[in-house]
């Protein structure tokens, strides 16, 4: 991997996680507090590395993750894992707890107030799993909840459910992915996002 800047990582992850938006240099600049010219340079560099591709829409160049490129896939998987591993101590503590569920689920995304507030009520978790694993997963969550002062609150989805909800742009699911931290199942999430991104 070439030397990648913090801003390049931030922008690539934003484009991946917020697939409902049509990002160009101008609107990315507003959301990242960078200049439009600086963002354009970053986007051009990401395109040269084949992490993103551009779509011309009128005069605007819209950036999309290049799902056909294996390097882009590995780069995004790295960014998702890095985001979970470099979170603040409060979030990392819950990442450790939530990882205990990875034997029962396809992927898990932690979202909500636990990511932003010291005084959160519960830990919101979007969890994608086969229906047959729901009883075991629920039992494991009950065990974790008994040992902690805060409880995990799950939003359970099958692969079909999450795919359908993302295609319909269900606000709860889209917001959970946009704002959340992926705890496990990075590759499975990547494949779901690839299937719903046009």
C-alpha positions in Angstrom: 0.0 0.0 0.0 1.4 3.4 -0.9 1.7 6.1 1.7 -1.9 7.0 2.4 -2.9 10.2 4.3 -5.4 10.4 7.1 -7.7 12.5 4.8 -7.5 10.0 2.0 -8.6 7.3 4.4 -11.4 9.5 5.8 -12.8 10.3 2.4 -12.6 6.7 1.1 -14.4 5.4 4.1 -17.1 8.2 3.9 -17.8 7.3 0.2 -18.0 3.6 1.1 -20.3 4.0 4.2 -22.5 6.7 2.8 -23.5 5.0 -0.5 -26.8 6.9 -0.8 -25.0 10.3 -1.4 -23.5 11.4 -4.7 -20.2 12.7 -3.5 -18.0 15.1 -5.5 -15.2 17.4 -4.5 -17.4 20.2 -3.4 -19.8 18.4 -1.1 -17.0 16.3 0.3 -15.1 19.5 1.1 -18.0 20.9 3.1 -18.4 17.7 5.1 -14.7 17.2 5.8 -13.7 20.8 6.4 -11.1 20.6 3.6 -10.9 22.8 0.5 -12.5 21.7 -2.7 -9.1 21.7 -4.4 -7.6 19.6 -1.6 -10.5 17.1 -1.9 -10.2 17.0 -5.7 -6.5 16.1 -5.3 -7.3 13.4 -2.8 -10.0 12.0 -5.1 -7.7 12.0 -8.1 -5.1 10.2 -6.1 -7.6 7.6 -4.9 -8.7 7.2 -8.5 -5.1 6.6 -9.6 -4.8 3.9 -7.0 -8.1 2.4 -8.4 -9.8 2.7 -5.0 -12.5 4.9 -6.5 -13.9 5.5 -10.0 -15.6 8.6 -11.3 -19.0 8.9 -12.9 -19.6 12.1 -15.0 -23.0 13.6 -14.1 -23.4 16.8 -16.0 -20.4 18.9 -15.0 -19.8 17.0 -11.7 -17.5 14.1 -11.2 -19.2 11.7 -8.8 -16.9 9.4 -6.8 -17.8 5.8 -6.2 -15.8 2.9 -4.7 -14.3 0.7 -7.4 -15.9 -2.5 -6.3 -14.3 -4.4 -9.2 -10.8 -3.8 -8.0 -9.3 -6.2 -5.4 -7.0 -3.5 -4.1 -9.9 -1.2 -3.4 -11.6 -4.1 -1.5 -8.6 -4.7 0.7 -8.1 -1.0 1.3 -11.8 -0.6 2.5 -11.5 -3.7 4.7 -8.4 -2.3 6.2 -10.2 1.1 6.9 -13.2 -0.6 8.5 -10.9 -2.6 10.8 -8.8 0.4 11.6 -11.8 2.4 12.5 -12.9 -0.2 15.1 -9.3 -0.6 16.5 -8.5 3.1 16.8 -11.7 4.2 18.4 -11.7 5.9 21.8 -11.5 3.7 25.0 -15.2 3.6 25.6 -16.0 2.4 22.1 -13.1 -0.1 22.1 -14.4 -1.6 25.3 -17.7 -2.3 23.6 -16.0 -3.5 20.4 -14.4 -6.2 22.6 -17.8 -7.2 24.0 -19.5 -7.2 20.7 -16.8 -9.3 19.0 -17.9 -12.2 21.3 -20.9 -12.4 19.0 -19.0 -13.0 15.8 -19.4 -16.8 15.9 -23.2 -16.4 15.5 -23.5 -13.5 13.1 -22.3 -12.5 9.6 -21.4 -9.0 10.6 -22.1 -6.5 13.4 -22.2 -2.7 13.3 -22.2 -0.7 16.5 -24.1 2.6 16.3 -25.9 5.3 18.3 -25.0 7.2 21.4 -22.3 4.8 22.6 -20.1 6.2 19.9 -20.6 9.8 20.8 -21.5 10.2 24.4 -20.0 9.2 27.7 -23.5 8.9 29.2 -25.2 6.5 26.8 -28.2 4.4 27.7 -27.4 1.2 25.8 -25.3 -0.2 23.0 -27.1 -0.2 19.7 -26.0 -3.1 17.4 -27.0 -3.8 13.9 -26.4 -7.5 13.6 -26.8 -9.6 10.4 -27.2 -13.3 10.8 -29.0 -16.4 9.6 -32.3 -17.0 11.2 -31.2 -20.3 12.7 -28.6 -18.5 14.8 -31.0 -16.1 16.5 -31.6 -18.2 19.6 -27.9 -18.7 20.3 -27.0 -15.1 19.6 -29.9 -13.9 21.9 -28.6 -16.2 24.7 -25.0 -14.9 24.2 -26.3 -11.2 24.3 -28.2 -12.0 27.5 -25.0 -13.3 29.1 -23.1 -10.2 28.1 -25.9 -8.0 29.4 -25.9 -9.7 32.8 -22.2 -8.9 33.2 -22.4 -5.2 32.2 -24.2 -2.1 33.5 -25.3 -1.2 30.0 -27.1 -3.5 27.7 -26.7 -4.4 24.0 -29.9 -3.6 22.0 -29.9 -5.5 18.8 -31.5 -4.7 15.4 -31.5 -8.2 13.8 -31.4 -8.6 10.0 -30.9 -11.5 7.6 -28.7 -10.9 4.6 -31.9 -10.6 2.5 -33.4 -8.1 5.0 -30.4 -5.8 5.0 -30.0 -6.0 1.3 -33.6 -5.1 0.8 -33.5 -2.3 3.4 -30.4 -0.8 1.9 -32.0 -0.8 -1.6 -35.1 0.8 -0.2 -32.8 3.2 1.8 -34.4 2.5 5.1 -33.2 5.4 7.3 -32.4 3.3 10.4 -30.2 0.9 8.5 -28.6 3.5 6.3 -27.8 5.7 9.3 -26.4 2.8 11.3 -24.0 2.0 8.5 -23.1 5.6 7.8 -22.4 6.6 11.4 -21.6 3.2 12.9 -18.4 1.3 13.6 -18.2 -2.1 11.9 -17.0 -4.5 14.6 -16.7 -7.8 12.7 -17.6 -9.3 9.3 -15.9 -6.6 7.2 -15.7 -8.7 4.1 -19.4 -9.8 4.3 -20.4 -6.1 4.7 -18.3 -5.2 1.7 -20.1 -7.8 -0.4 -23.5 -6.5 0.7 -22.5 -2.9 -0.1 -21.2 -4.0 -3.5 -24.5 -5.7 -4.3 -26.6 -2.6 -3.4 -24.4 0.1 -4.9 -25.3 1.1 -8.4 
